[in-house]
Amino acid sequence: MKLSRPVSWFLLAFGVWSWVIWVTFAKNLFKDASGLAFEDGSPTAYLWVHLALAVTSFILGTAVGVIGLRGVRATKSV
């Protein structure tokens, strides 16, 4: 399957955006002062659920970004 150049760039940008957004979210999650993520120093279900969401998004963002990067590289050689 061939990806067009604009689609490849979009996928690459989405992968980078995903990392920027979710890294920021994960940092803020661990700095949480509201008591949602930690209760008496112990992680809560809120933390585990949102950490799972962040990790899943890291994996999917990486996969989409790699597909985009490969598409960009393939269109440059043509």
mmCIF file of the C-alpha atoms, coordinates in Angstrom:
data_MODEL
# 
_entry.id   MODEL 
# 
loop_
_atom_site.group_PDB 
_atom_site.id 
_atom_site.type_symbol 
_atom_site.label_atom_id 
_atom_site.label_alt_id 
_atom_site.label_comp_id 
_atom_site.label_asym_id 
_atom_site.label_entity_id 
_atom_site.label_seq_id 
_atom_site.pdbx_PDB_ins_code 
_atom_site.Cartn_x 
_atom_site.Cartn_y 
_atom_site.Cartn_z 
_atom_site.occupancy 
_atom_site.B_iso_or_equiv 
_atom_site.pdbx_formal_charge 
_atom_site.auth_seq_id 
_atom_site.auth_comp_id 
_atom_site.auth_asym_id 
_atom_site.auth_atom_id 
_atom_site.pdbx_PDB_model_num 
ATOM 1  C CA . MET A 1 1  ? 0.000  0.000  0.000  1.00 0.00 ? 1  MET A CA 1 
ATOM 2  C CA . LYS A 1 2  ? 1.291  3.452  -0.873 1.00 0.00 ? 2  LYS A CA 1 
ATOM 3  C CA . LEU A 1 3  ? 0.613  6.481  1.262  1.00 0.00 ? 3  LEU A CA 1 
ATOM 4  C CA . SER A 1 4  ? 0.473  9.914  -0.272 1.00 0.00 ? 4  SER A CA 1 
ATOM 5  C CA . ARG A 1 5  ? 2.917  12.515 0.967  1.00 0.00 ? 5  ARG A CA 1 
ATOM 6  C CA . PRO A 1 6  ? 0.253  14.596 2.797  1.00 0.00 ? 6  PRO A CA 1 
ATOM 7  C CA . VAL A 1 7  ? -1.163 11.511 4.530  1.00 0.00 ? 7  VAL A CA 1 
ATOM 8  C CA . SER A 1 8  ? 2.324  10.417 5.567  1.00 0.00 ? 8  SER A CA 1 
ATOM 9  C CA . TRP A 1 9  ? 3.058  13.843 7.055  1.00 0.00 ? 9  TRP A CA 1 
ATOM 10 C CA . PHE A 1 10 ? -0.297 13.845 8.835  1.00 0.00 ? 10 PHE A CA 1 
ATOM 11 C CA . LEU A 1 11 ? 0.414  10.448 10.413 1.00 0.00 ? 11 LEU A CA 1 
ATOM 12 C CA . LEU A 1 12 ? 3.888  11.538 11.463 1.00 0.00 ? 12 LEU A CA 1 
ATOM 13 C CA . ALA A 1 13 ? 2.518  14.762 12.975 1.00 0.00 ? 13 ALA A CA 1 
ATOM 14 C CA . PHE A 1 14 ? -0.183 12.796 14.790 1.00 0.00 ? 14 PHE A CA 1 
ATOM 15 C CA . GLY A 1 15 ? 2.436  10.486 16.297 1.00 0.00 ? 15 GLY A CA 1 
ATOM 16 C CA . VAL A 1 16 ? 4.528  13.428 17.527 1.00 0.00 ? 16 VAL A CA 1 
ATOM 17 C CA . TRP A 1 17 ? 1.421  15.251 18.829 1.00 0.00 ? 17 TRP A CA 1 
ATOM 18 C CA . SER A 1 18 ? 0.348  12.121 20.690 1.00 0.00 ? 18 SER A CA 1 
ATOM 19 C CA . TRP A 1 19 ? 3.686  11.931 22.489 1.00 0.00 ? 19 TRP A CA 1 
ATOM 20 C CA . VAL A 1 20 ? 3.664  15.627 23.404 1.00 0.00 ? 20 VAL A CA 1 
ATOM 21 C CA . ILE A 1 21 ? 0.127  15.521 24.779 1.00 0.00 ? 21 ILE A CA 1 
ATOM 22 C CA . TRP A 1 22 ? 0.389  12.238 26.681 1.00 0.00 ? 22 TRP A CA 1 
ATOM 23 C CA . VAL A 1 23 ? 3.835  12.894 28.167 1.00 0.00 ? 23 VAL A CA 1 
ATOM 24 C CA . THR A 1 24 ? 2.469  16.158 29.551 1.00 0.00 ? 24 THR A CA 1 
ATOM 25 C CA . PHE A 1 25 ? -0.600 14.349 30.846 1.00 0.00 ? 25 PHE A CA 1 
ATOM 26 C CA . ALA A 1 26 ? 1.484  11.641 32.543 1.00 0.00 ? 26 ALA A CA 1 
ATOM 27 C CA . LYS A 1 27 ? 3.711  14.242 34.225 1.00 0.00 ? 27 LYS A CA 1 
ATOM 28 C CA . ASN A 1 28 ? 0.659  16.088 35.507 1.00 0.00 ? 28 ASN A CA 1 
ATOM 29 C CA . LEU A 1 29 ? -0.905 12.821 36.665 1.00 0.00 ? 29 LEU A CA 1 
ATOM 30 C CA . PHE A 1 30 ? 2.057  12.040 38.905 1.00 0.00 ? 30 PHE A CA 1 
ATOM 31 C CA . LYS A 1 31 ? 2.158  15.625 40.246 1.00 0.00 ? 31 LYS A CA 1 
ATOM 32 C CA . ASP A 1 32 ? -1.558 15.485 41.120 1.00 0.00 ? 32 ASP A CA 1 
ATOM 33 C CA . ALA A 1 33 ? -2.272 17.375 44.309 1.00 0.00 ? 33 ALA A CA 1 
ATOM 34 C CA . SER A 1 34 ? -6.054 16.954 44.278 1.00 0.00 ? 34 SER A CA 1 
ATOM 35 C CA . GLY A 1 35 ? -5.962 13.481 45.811 1.00 0.00 ? 35 GLY A CA 1 
ATOM 36 C CA . LEU A 1 36 ? -7.413 11.702 42.780 1.00 0.00 ? 36 LEU A CA 1 
ATOM 37 C CA . ALA A 1 37 ? -4.227 9.888  41.754 1.00 0.00 ? 37 ALA A CA 1 
ATOM 38 C CA . PHE A 1 38 ? -2.827 9.196  45.224 1.00 0.00 ? 38 PHE A CA 1 
ATOM 39 C CA . GLU A 1 39 ? -4.565 8.636  48.525 1.00 0.00 ? 39 GLU A CA 1 
ATOM 40 C CA . ASP A 1 40 ? -2.288 8.626  51.560 1.00 0.00 ? 40 ASP A CA 1 
ATOM 41 C CA . GLY A 1 41 ? 0.670  8.019  49.238 1.00 0.00 ? 41 GLY A CA 1 
ATOM 42 C CA . SER A 1 42 ? -0.890 4.966  47.595 1.00 0.00 ? 42 SER A CA 1 
ATOM 43 C CA . PRO A 1 43 ? -1.942 4.934  43.928 1.00 0.00 ? 43 PRO A CA 1 
ATOM 44 C CA . THR A 1 44 ? -5.692 4.919  43.318 1.00 0.00 ? 44 THR A CA 1 
ATOM 45 C CA . ALA A 1 45 ? -7.767 3.290  40.590 1.00 0.00 ? 45 ALA A CA 1 
ATOM 46 C CA . TYR A 1 46 ? -7.900 6.718  38.914 1.00 0.00 ? 46 TYR A CA 1 
ATOM 47 C CA . LEU A 1 47 ? -4.117 6.665  38.514 1.00 0.00 ? 47 LEU A CA 1 
ATOM 48 C CA . TRP A 1 48 ? -4.025 3.116  37.145 1.00 0.00 ? 48 TRP A CA 1 
ATOM 49 C CA . VAL A 1 49 ? -6.806 3.712  34.618 1.00 0.00 ? 49 VAL A CA 1 
ATOM 50 C CA . HIS A 1 50 ? -5.300 6.945  33.359 1.00 0.00 ? 50 HIS A CA 1 
ATOM 51 C CA . LEU A 1 51 ? -1.816 5.470  33.291 1.00 0.00 ? 51 LEU A CA 1 
ATOM 52 C CA . ALA A 1 52 ? -3.152 2.601  31.154 1.00 0.00 ? 52 ALA A CA 1 
ATOM 53 C CA . LEU A 1 53 ? -4.747 5.145  28.808 1.00 0.00 ? 53 LEU A CA 1 
ATOM 54 C CA . ALA A 1 54 ? -1.462 7.050  28.524 1.00 0.00 ? 54 ALA A CA 1 
ATOM 55 C CA . VAL A 1 55 ? 0.612  3.918  27.856 1.00 0.00 ? 55 VAL A CA 1 
ATOM 56 C CA . THR A 1 56 ? -1.871 2.719  25.236 1.00 0.00 ? 56 THR A CA 1 
ATOM 57 C CA . SER A 1 57 ? -1.761 6.123  23.574 1.00 0.00 ? 57 SER A CA 1 
ATOM 58 C CA . PHE A 1 58 ? 2.066  6.080  23.621 1.00 0.00 ? 58 PHE A CA 1 
ATOM 59 C CA . ILE A 1 59 ? 2.061  2.724  21.848 1.00 0.00 ? 59 ILE A CA 1 
ATOM 60 C CA . LEU A 1 60 ? -0.566 3.702  19.281 1.00 0.00 ? 60 LEU A CA 1 
ATOM 61 C CA . GLY A 1 61 ? 1.010  7.124  18.714 1.00 0.00 ? 61 GLY A CA 1 
ATOM 62 C CA . THR A 1 62 ? 4.381  5.499  18.158 1.00 0.00 ? 62 THR A CA 1 
ATOM 63 C CA . ALA A 1 63 ? 2.929  2.987  15.689 1.00 0.00 ? 63 ALA A CA 1 
ATOM 64 C CA . VAL A 1 64 ? 1.093  5.689  13.735 1.00 0.00 ? 64 VAL A CA 1 
ATOM 65 C CA . GLY A 1 65 ? 4.176  7.924  13.760 1.00 0.00 ? 65 GLY A CA 1 
ATOM 66 C CA . VAL A 1 66 ? 6.406  5.111  12.486 1.00 0.00 ? 66 VAL A CA 1 
ATOM 67 C CA . ILE A 1 67 ? 3.961  4.399  9.649  1.00 0.00 ? 67 ILE A CA 1 
ATOM 68 C CA . GLY A 1 68 ? 3.990  8.106  8.789  1.00 0.00 ? 68 GLY A CA 1 
ATOM 69 C CA . LEU A 1 69 ? 7.792  8.280  8.942  1.00 0.00 ? 69 LEU A CA 1 
ATOM 70 C CA . ARG A 1 70 ? 8.124  5.277  6.654  1.00 0.00 ? 70 ARG A CA 1 
ATOM 71 C CA . GLY A 1 71 ? 5.659  6.878  4.253  1.00 0.00 ? 71 GLY A CA 1 
ATOM 72 C CA . VAL A 1 72 ? 7.581  10.172 4.247  1.00 0.00 ? 72 VAL A CA 1 
ATOM 73 C CA . ARG A 1 73 ? 10.852 8.356  3.587  1.00 0.00 ? 73 ARG A CA 1 
ATOM 74 C CA . ALA A 1 74 ? 9.287  6.307  0.784  1.00 0.00 ? 74 ALA A CA 1 
ATOM 75 C CA . THR A 1 75 ? 7.900  9.390  -0.979 1.00 0.00 ? 75 THR A CA 1 
ATOM 76 C CA . LYS A 1 76 ? 11.264 11.190 -0.790 1.00 0.00 ? 76 LYS A CA 1 
ATOM 77 C CA . SER A 1 77 ? 13.024 8.400  -2.692 1.00 0.00 ? 77 SER A CA 1 
ATOM 78 C CA . VAL A 1 78 ? 10.518 8.478  -5.571 1.00 0.00 ? 78 VAL A CA 1 
# 
